[in-house]
């Protein structure tokens, strides 16, 4: 019996190590989820090229589930990131490189509701934007303030 337990020890250590790594932004570790209650924010995307609410407040290290509804008749997206990340996403989308659901964002068909759970790891301000052609340039974005 002892040899059997010893043989499992390396495999168990690998599993524990894989599960306890630094919580990746957007995919909190189980320990992080247990220690911080998940905040829920309902977001509506409209064909008037608005994100409602236009301002959101969250806390560092607390998982946030954005419940995003496309209330319009055209496709929209909800993509999180700072100005640099938003510019990169805008360039990719305008080049025809359609990136759909990722850890940072989701695309939604008309009438669709999806959830995106994300954990912000630094305080400051970031953005949520829609990069369907012309939407971000027309102001379809929201400010996310991340507090300590």
C-alpha positions in Angstrom: 0.0 0.0 0.0 2.7 2.5 0.8 4.2 2.3 -2.6 0.8 3.0 -4.1 0.5 6.2 -2.1 4.1 7.3 -3.0 3.4 6.8 -6.7 0.4 9.1 -6.5 2.2 11.9 -4.7 4.0 13.4 -7.8 0.7 13.4 -9.7 -1.2 15.0 -6.8 1.5 17.7 -6.4 1.2 18.5 -10.1 -2.5 18.9 -9.9 -2.3 21.1 -6.8 0.4 23.2 -8.4 -1.6 23.7 -11.5 -4.7 24.7 -9.6 -3.0 27.0 -7.2 -1.1 29.2 -9.6 -1.4 32.9 -9.6 -5.1 33.7 -10.4 -5.1 34.6 -14.1 -7.1 37.7 -14.9 -10.5 36.6 -16.1 -10.1 33.1 -14.6 -9.9 33.4 -10.8 -8.5 30.4 -8.9 -11.0 28.4 -6.8 -9.3 30.0 -3.7 -9.9 33.5 -5.0 -13.5 32.7 -5.8 -14.1 31.4 -2.3 -12.5 34.3 -0.6 -14.2 37.1 -2.6 -17.9 37.2 -3.4 -18.5 37.7 -7.1 -19.9 41.1 -8.0 -22.6 41.1 -10.8 -23.1 44.0 -13.2 -25.8 44.1 -15.8 -24.7 45.8 -19.0 -26.9 46.6 -22.0 -25.6 47.2 -25.5 -27.8 49.3 -27.8 -28.0 50.2 -31.5 -27.7 53.8 -30.4 -24.0 52.7 -29.9 -24.3 53.0 -26.1 -23.1 50.8 -23.3 -25.3 51.1 -20.2 -24.1 51.8 -17.6 -21.4 54.0 -19.1 -19.5 53.9 -15.8 -18.9 50.9 -13.5 -17.0 50.4 -10.3 -15.3 47.2 -9.2 -12.6 46.1 -6.7 -9.2 44.7 -7.3 -9.1 40.9 -6.8 -12.9 40.5 -6.6 -14.4 38.5 -9.5 -16.9 40.4 -11.5 -19.6 38.8 -13.7 -20.7 41.1 -16.4 -24.2 40.0 -17.6 -24.2 41.6 -21.0 -27.4 41.9 -23.1 -27.4 43.0 -26.8 -30.7 44.9 -26.9 -30.1 45.9 -30.5 -30.8 44.5 -33.9 -27.1 44.2 -34.9 -24.1 42.4 -33.5 -22.2 44.0 -30.7 -19.2 43.1 -28.5 -18.1 43.7 -24.9 -14.3 43.9 -24.6 -12.3 44.8 -21.5 -8.9 46.5 -21.5 -7.0 49.7 -21.3 -6.6 52.2 -24.1 -3.7 50.1 -25.7 -5.7 46.9 -25.6 -8.8 48.6 -27.0 -6.7 50.1 -29.9 -5.3 46.6 -30.6 -8.8 45.1 -30.6 -10.0 47.9 -32.8 -7.2 47.3 -35.4 -7.8 43.5 -35.4 -11.6 43.9 -35.9 -11.1 46.5 -38.7 -8.7 44.2 -40.4 -11.4 41.6 -40.5 -9.9 39.4 -37.8 -13.0 38.7 -35.9 -12.2 37.5 -32.4 -15.2 36.2 -30.6 -15.4 35.0 -27.0 -12.1 35.3 -25.1 -11.1 35.8 -21.4 -11.4 39.6 -22.0 -14.5 39.8 -24.2 -17.6 38.4 -25.8 -19.5 39.1 -29.0 -23.3 39.0 -28.9 -25.9 38.5 -31.6 -29.0 40.6 -31.5 -31.2 39.8 -28.5 -28.5 37.5 -26.9 -27.3 37.7 -23.3 -23.9 36.3 -22.2 -21.9 36.4 -19.0 -18.2 37.3 -18.7 -16.5 36.8 -15.4 -13.3 38.8 -15.0 -11.0 39.6 -12.1 -9.1 42.9 -12.2 -5.6 42.7 -10.8 -4.6 46.4 -10.6 -6.4 49.5 -9.5 -7.1 52.4 -11.9 -9.3 52.9 -14.8 -9.9 50.6 -17.8 -12.5 50.4 -20.5 -15.1 48.2 -22.0 -15.6 48.7 -25.7 -17.5 47.4 -28.7 -15.3 47.1 -31.8 -17.9 46.1 -34.4 -17.1 48.4 -37.4 -17.6 52.0 -36.4 -19.0 51.4 -33.0 -16.0 52.2 -30.8 -15.2 55.3 -32.9 -18.8 56.5 -32.4 -18.3 56.2 -28.6 -19.6 52.7 -27.8 -17.5 52.3 -24.6 -17.8 52.4 -20.9 -15.3 53.3 -18.1 -14.5 50.7 -15.5 -13.0 52.1 -12.3 -11.0 49.5 -10.3 -10.6 50.4 -6.6 -8.4 48.9 -4.0 
